Amino acid sequence: MSTVPIESRLVSAGCGNPTTIASIQEGSTVVDLGSGGGIDAFLASERVGPAGKVYGIDATPEMIDRATRIARENGYRNVEFRLGMIEDIPLEPDVADLVISNCVINLSPDKRLVFEEAFRILKPGGRLAVSDVVLLRPLPPELVSDMRAWSACLSGAMPKEGYIELIRSVGFERVEVVSEAVYSDGQLRPSIADPDSSVDLSDLAASCAVTAFKPAP
Ligand SMILES: C[S@@+](CC[C@H](N)C(=O)[O-])C[C@H]1O[C@@H](n2cnc3c(N)ncnc32)[C@H](O)[C@@H]1O
């Protein structure tokens, strides 16, 4: 972590470390969906080396501009940040050896499309490795339209089983939950619009690390 530029670390908003759950080969191509300040793209950059390539995709121009500037100022020549939606990834099919994402897919209103797009840009045999927030029980009704809870990556999250099934249903195989950390009430409370409400947030959500493969030919 200490090798990643401090500015990138300060704006990181992930819920795991997807670069540690998948082996990254030198010379490979990695795509980070929702790259934000670039922390995971920069971690992947070191692992793919000069012969490899990392693309960071983000919908927010300010994030793309910041990450691009940090890459330039810190000499990351193998990283490119592209403005775009993860539901319509601005990359050709079959380009990536690995698609990573850190606490982003829960924000998407069309998660099926995101996984279909990840599948499209992966090479056959390529791997998906994501950290994301999933629900362990139904979302309390008062949080359904809580925009603070949505932007804090809680109220847009899917039930864990449905999330796994969705990844499988777009064609991925060997879908595996490799780690899971359940959030306590106290950890989630600052994420909701009314932290004084009596709603019970314990055992509601977890950060999950999931890996899956696009079938090899
Ligand atoms: C919670 S932050 C995580 C950022 C980064 N992955 C990290 O770990 O620091 C979510 C990021 O995803 C981006 N984002 C959210 N929805 C998106 C979408 N549909 N398409 C592309 N980017 C999106 C946001 O602009 C933001 O930078």
PDBQT file of the ligand as one rigid body, heavy atoms in Angstrom, charges set to zero:
ROOT
HETATM    1  C1  LIG A 301     -17.380   3.797  -3.628  1.00  0.00    +0.000 C 
HETATM    2  S1  LIG A 301     -16.395   4.505  -4.901  1.00  0.00    +0.000 S 
HETATM    3  C2  LIG A 301     -15.099   3.266  -5.066  1.00  0.00    +0.000 C 
HETATM    4  C3  LIG A 301     -13.897   3.801  -5.810  1.00  0.00    +0.000 C 
HETATM    5  C4  LIG A 301     -12.692   2.860  -5.899  1.00  0.00    +0.000 C 
HETATM    6  N1  LIG A 301     -13.051   1.596  -6.489  1.00  0.00    +0.000 N 
HETATM    7  C5  LIG A 301     -12.036   2.655  -4.558  1.00  0.00    +0.000 C 
HETATM    8  O1  LIG A 301     -11.956   1.510  -4.091  1.00  0.00    +0.000 OA
HETATM    9  O2  LIG A 301     -11.581   3.641  -3.966  1.00  0.00    +0.000 OA
HETATM   10  C6  LIG A 301     -17.385   4.240  -6.347  1.00  0.00    +0.000 C 
HETATM   11  C7  LIG A 301     -16.791   4.756  -7.656  1.00  0.00    +0.000 C 
HETATM   12  O3  LIG A 301     -17.541   4.174  -8.726  1.00  0.00    +0.000 OA
HETATM   13  C8  LIG A 301     -17.897   5.176  -9.661  1.00  0.00    +0.000 C 
HETATM   14  N2  LIG A 301     -19.168   4.712 -10.254  1.00  0.00    +0.000 N 
HETATM   15  C9  LIG A 301     -20.351   4.550  -9.618  1.00  0.00    +0.000 A 
HETATM   16  N3  LIG A 301     -21.276   4.068 -10.467  1.00  0.00    +0.000 NA
HETATM   17  C10 LIG A 301     -20.662   3.924 -11.674  1.00  0.00    +0.000 A 
HETATM   18  C11 LIG A 301     -21.090   3.461 -12.953  1.00  0.00    +0.000 A 
HETATM   19  N4  LIG A 301     -22.333   3.041 -13.150  1.00  0.00    +0.000 N 
HETATM   20  N5  LIG A 301     -20.178   3.447 -13.971  1.00  0.00    +0.000 NA
HETATM   21  C12 LIG A 301     -18.903   3.861 -13.749  1.00  0.00    +0.000 A 
HETATM   22  N6  LIG A 301     -18.451   4.305 -12.559  1.00  0.00    +0.000 NA
HETATM   23  C13 LIG A 301     -19.310   4.340 -11.529  1.00  0.00    +0.000 A 
HETATM   24  C14 LIG A 301     -17.981   6.456  -8.872  1.00  0.00    +0.000 C 
HETATM   25  O4  LIG A 301     -17.768   7.583  -9.692  1.00  0.00    +0.000 OA
HETATM   26  C15 LIG A 301     -16.868   6.270  -7.845  1.00  0.00    +0.000 C 
HETATM   27  O5  LIG A 301     -15.622   6.737  -8.310  1.00  0.00    +0.000 OA
ENDROOT
TORSDOF 0
